[in-house]
Each structure stands twice: as structure tokens, then as C-alpha cells.
Amino acid sequence: MPFEDEQIAFMNKIGVPVRDYQHLTDDDWITIEDYVGDYLTLKCLDRNYNPNEEGMMCYSILASLS
């Protein structure tokens, strides 16, 4: 499984609409990238584009997609 429990809990918290992280479809991968990427850019960067703690979680999730 590409995601840790902490990452899954975070994705659930921010509203990623994926039900089964054990059996991801291609659409699920795209959904995760869209939701996490948007959350990162809209909520997790300071004025100098440095990530906060949630931003670091977003980066770790996005890295797991590659």
C-alpha cells in the first residue's frame, strides 16, 4: 500500500472522496493528486511559499503518487 495510516487520516480530514485506499483506481489517483495539490497550494504555504506542517504532509502524499 502506497500510503501510511497518518496520510490516509489526513486525506479523510481534508475531504478526499476515496473510499478504499487498498484498491485504488486510476480515477482515485487523479482525485488524490487534485485534492491534495489544491489543499497544499491554497492552505499550506506561507507568503514565501514555505510549507507548514500540513504542507509537509501534502508533499509526502504527493511523493507517494510517483
RAZISUL-V334566 format. One line per field, one symbol per residue. phi: phi as a letter, one per 40 degrees, with the letter a starting at -180 (. if undefined). psi: psi as a letter, one per 40 degrees, with the letter a starting at -180 (. if undefined). burial: I if it has 24 or more other C-alpha atoms within 12 Angstrom, else O. Layout:
BEGIN
phi=???
psi=???
burial=???
END
This chain:
BEGIN
phi=.cbcdcccccccccgccbcbccbccccccccccccccccdccbbbcccgccccccccdcccccccc
psi=heiidddddddddefhfhdgedghidddddddddddddddddeehaeefhiaddddddddddded.
burial=OOIOOOIIOIIOOIOIOIOOIOOOOOOOIOOIIIIIIOIIIOOIOOOOOOOOOIIIIIIIIIOOOO
END
